[in-house]
Every structure is written in structure tokens, then in C-alpha cells.
Amino acid sequence: MEVVSWLPSSKCGKGVGVSLSCWELGYVEVMAGLPSSKYGKGEGKIWLDNVHCTGKESSLAACGSNGWGVSDCKHTEDVGVVCSEKRIPGFKFDNSLINQIELGCDPTWNLQNPFPYNPAPFPLVFRPQNMNIQVEDIRIRAILATYRKRVPVTEGYVEVKDEGAWKQICDKHWTMKNSRVVCGMFGFPSERKYNTNVYKMFASRRKQHYWAYSMDCSGNEAHISSCKLGKHLTGTGKNSSCDNGMPAAQPTWAHPSRVCLLQQPLVRLKGGANTGEGRVEVLKNGEWGTVCDDNWNLLSASVVCRELGFGSAKEAITGARLGQGMGPIHLNEIDCTGFEKSVTDCKFNTESQGCNHEEDAAVRCNVPAMGFQNQLRLSGGRNPYEGRVEVLAERNGTLRWGTVCSHNWGTVEAMVVCRQLGLGFASHAFQETWYWHGDVSADDVVMSGVKCSGTEMSLSHCRHDGAHVSCPRGGGRFGAGVSCSETAPDLVLNAELVEQTAYLEDRPMFLLQCALEENCLASSAHNTSLTSGYRRLLRFSSQIHNNGQSDFRPKNGRHAWVWHDCHRHYHSMEVFTHYDLLNLNGTKVAEGHKASFCLEDTECEADVQKQYECANFGEQGITVGCWDVYRHDIDCQWIDITDVPPGDYLFQVGQTSICDTPTAPISPIRPRIYQICSSDTPTSVYKGIVFPDA
């Protein structure tokens, strides 16, 4: 979790202990304190300067300082903090739910203020005048035998953990609106009715321990802590009574789209590493576009999540923190009540003046706890984000840990592993892991022949050999491994430039010798006369933007680049871009590819500094906020269509080699819809026409 700012203004906190900031926000610990406006300059007044905390304060505002608004700081000194993702258990009931907190500036921001763990509620409430009722956790406990072994739990008693003990909630004042909120928290879009007689029978068999309060939700809350407290139950001491009632039971309801998709959705998530997160894009007039983050909040984000079959929103993300999109910005100033079936049913402004893709809205949704992360682990790595992949498999009636055969192991499979463990994107896939000393007892191979499409939520969902394991090289040092990263580059093709620069050229064969050597021509070119023959080429320029969260770098270092004598240059990647021509049935009729002989920052956005330049054997890559251009007049920047008859075709461009993944199936999408190196379809398709003979 990255804390970007606090209030509509910022803070200069010289000497402040960052731990309190994270605890106040409901996170267990601080990972780093970041000075000098690492997350950008704030706006407005700087409220705090020279902040000193003892560790006993309940809020950062209670720490010593120069006084509110007394500061000699500039916004170039605005501070930031990175908190761990682990939440402090529990939360308080209050009428407000804080979605975004802003912190500010501090040239001496440091981690030198260690103090004992001071339990703070989640989410933390800053309004002491409201009633302070805190619980440690909430759960749905399966009661009926039918649901006890199901994962995820979809029906059972709603219980809260209070003073170390789980307590039921009396159903006398329980409503379907309460159920909707609880279902949303656990990753389900809606609630359903259930058989109360069965639960009454179970409740009568044993004494229940009731929580002293009821809840009063309006139904559109993203978290139960935003609900008002209901009536106080009768009873004395710690024993509350639910006269003529029983524990509130909670049945959840999965969205039909999770089973089958009957029509093309109007909203999708892009650029997210994990299921249920990403940049929000909506379909309008046959074209996908983004949403401006003006007024973007949990209510609107929850509508998006429920529309996609998830629960309520865990976080409404602003500032293109999950990557920038391209093309139009369809919606702005969205205003939802929280009960709409689709975000397109909300009030919104279709005008996007003042918005740009630096303001693209994103969301993290509550998803059902499937327990997939317990079936997999990384072992032997230098940090939790890397290691040998070990899976829990049943062998001879017992569960045991073992390795995965690395034969044909690639980045697509690694992406599934990283997603399953909640570790973000795959940066590398390893076929040898001798340098990672995993658990010796898990050296044996228990999974082989793994082949993933990239969309699976668990490695076990990929195709594999099952119980008939076959791995000639064995496990141990040859076990599959991965390296994961929380961020990734997002390479996006500028389709308009392709359309604007496309043309046909009949090029003499004697000028194509180097291209023939690098396999940039169709196979029939080998039979073309070198003196009198020619090839018909569909030529175009390509401009690849990095709209992601980290720089794109070739997988191989300079020591492993390949020298090509004919063109007299190195290839940092043998295949950087695929170019395919498809007929209207989706059958490939011609193809091309472009090697990366010079991958650099051709141009950048105004506030971004170029980092990569090919001159003098320099480092290659594309910086976030920059783009690389391959002009139409460069060798291999084409498709050889000599053997293709005139007609209408689909032109597919895919930078799938960037992720070392095979081209995914073609999506029925329109021009200018490009998403590369994300967890979903990494291919760009748009309609194009091969011109008829002159």
C-alpha cells in the first residue's frame, strides 16, 4: 500500500515516525519512508512540520509539531510512506469509511521511531465524537454439512470476533441490506434467501453467544464498518439475549457471468496483476475507453465490481496507479448510488475536458477466498517474491510438497503462479533453480507437462499430466522457478500511427538479402529470383508506449545480445513484435516479425527523462512515460503479402514477445484497443484492408 497524500493538502513532518502513519491507516508495519515528493507534489497548504511522536498517540494529528499550518516546507519536500499489505485485524463501526488518505512532506522523514505495537482499528476512524465500537474480525461460518467443506464459504452464520471470542449476531433486526454489505465484503455481488427453519433447528440445539449490537446498513456500503449501529440487545454483562430470535445467517449469491457470459460486457478491468483489480474501461459505440478519476469513490467502484461478478470495492484507485490507458476517456465525474446494475446506469459527465490518462480510474475488488495460495509456495529465494515453485499434491493418499517439471516452463505459467500467490506479475520464468536451495524433502517432481493459457487462477487449473508425471531431467536443480514483481511495464501500440503510415511497396529482391537472412519474408521468397524478382510488402511505422508502472528491459543483458553481420547490429531480442494478417474467419494468411536491434526512449512525456539510448552500445529499454518508434522504412517493419490476394483482412499486432508469452487467441475488439504485458489477452487486433492490385 502506498500512501500518497492526506487531506486536500499535505504535510511536512521532519523527524516523524512513519510507523504511526501506517498503523493509523490500519496496516501492521511500515516498509519504507519516502522523502522529497516521491509520489508527486501535493497541493494547497502544508499542515504539519517537525512532527515528533512518542508512539502512544492514537493519531498522527496528536503528535507534537510546529502547530497546524506552521511550516517552512515546500511541496518538493512532501513525504510519502509505503505500508505493508497486511491489515491490522478489526475495525470500528462508524458512519464514515475513509477511502484515501494523503500525507505530505519531510526532508528528514525516517524509520528511527520504533515503538511497541499499538493496536489500531481498521479502517481507522478520526471522529471521536462518534460511538466507538470495535470488533476484531468478521466471518461467515458454515453450519450446514453441505457448506462446511465448500471453498469459498457461501452460507452460514455471520459472526464477529469481540474480546477474543466469536459471537453471533441476532437476526431480529437483520435485513437483506445488511446481507448485501456482508456478501460484498466476502467477494460476492449479492445476497439470496435461505431456509430459516433449518437454521432455527440448529440454533435450538446449543447455546449461542450473541454480540451486544445489531447493524443498520443502507445496502450500498463497501464495508460493514460504514454501517450504523443498530439497537443494543437486552442482557447483562457479556451475555446478550436474542429473544425469540436466532443467529443471523448469510447466504451469498454468485453472479451469472461467473458461470457463463451471455453477452459482451460493457466494462472490463485492465493492467491489474491480480484477479478483481485493474484500470476501469467501458465500451461505448464499439470502442473501449477509460474513466476519469474525478469524484471516483468506493460507491462507484463497488458498482463496477458487482457488475463484473465480484463483491464490493476494496479500494477506489485514482491517478492511473494501475497504468494509463489509451484512446478516448468515456466517463467523467461518475456519481453512483451503489445500487446500479452497471456503471453506465450511474450519473456521469460525457465531457472529459481537463482529464487525461494520468487520471485514469482503477479498482481493487473484494474477491471470494478460494484458498489457492495455500496450494503453492516459493522456496529458497532471496526474498518472498522469488524461488523454486513447490506445489501441494496428493500422492498415494497423502498430501506432499513437490516440484514442477521445468520442461517448456515459461512466463505464462509463471504469471499464473505469481497471481495465485498474490505476488503481482511474473518478471522471469526459470528452468533451472540450482542456486535456490529449496526444501530437500520436496525435490521430487509432482507436476509435469504444465501448459497455461495465462487466465487461470491456479496452476492446477492449467493443463498438465495429472498423476502420470513425466520429467526426464527430474526435479531438484531442474525444478521450475519464478521471480515476481509488484509492478510491470505495459506496452501499448499507437494504432493510429499504423493506420496513418501504412502503404504497399513492391521491393526488388536484390535489396532484401539481409531481410531474407533474418526470416523477415514469406517462405516463398526463397524461390524468388534475386535479379528480377520482387516482394510486395505492407509497410507501416509502429510506436510503442510504456504506460505501465516499471521500465521495460530486454530479458538478456548486453553480454547475451546476438550480432547480425548483414545488418551490422546487435539484437537485444530476436522477436520484439509479431505482425499477423488474418482473414475474416481468423485464419492467419501472412505474418511478420520485428527484432529489437535498438530499443530506446525515442520520445518521452514532458516531465519524463530519457534513460535508454542505443548509441555506443548503450542500454536498451523503454522508460515509463516514454515510447519507442520503428519507422516504416526500416528493414523487417512490414508484412510480406506477396502471396495474399486482394481483400479485407484483420491486421494483428502483438508485442507478446515482451512477456515471452505466445500470442493469445484473438479478441473480437475494435481498433485502438491495446493491452500488452498484462494478465489478460496480450494482443492487439484491428481491421485493415490490403489494397487491390494497381
Buried (B, 14 or more C-beta within 10 A) or exposed (E): BBBBBBBEBBBBBBBBBBBBBBBBBBBBEBBEBBBBBBBEBBEEBBBBBBBEBEBEBBBBBEBEBBEEEEBEBEBEBBBBBBBEEEBBBBBBBBBEBBBBBBBBBBBBBBEEBEBEEBEBBBBBBBEEEBEEBBBBEBBBBBBBEEBEEEEBBBBBBBBBBBEEEBBBBBBBBBBEBBBBBBBBBBBBBBBBEBEEEEBBEBBEEEEBBBBBBBBBBBBBBBBBBBBBBBEEBEEEEEEBBBEEBBBBBBBBBBBEBEEEEEEEBBBBBBBBBBBBBBBBBBBBEEBBBBBBBBBBBBBBBBBBBBBBBBBBBBBBBBBBBBBBBBBBBBBBBBEBBBBBEBBBBBEBBEEBEEBEBEBBBBBBBBBBEBEBBEBBBBBBBEEEBBBBBBBBBEEEEEEBBBBBBBBEBBBBBBBBBBBBBEBBBBBBBBBBBEEBBBBEEBBBBBBBBBEBBBBBBBBBBBEBBEEEBEBEBBBBBBBBBBBBBBBBBBBBBBBEBBBEBBEBEEBBBEEBEBBBEBBBBBEEBEEBEEEEBBBBBBBBBBBBBBBBBBBBBBBBEEEEBEEBEEBEBBBBBBBBBBBBBBBEEEEEBBBBBBBBBBBBBBEBEEEBEEBBBBEEEEBBBBBBBBBBBBEBEBBBBBBBBBEBEEEEBBBBBBBBBBBBBBBBEBBEBBBBBBBBBBBBBBBBBBEBEBEEEE
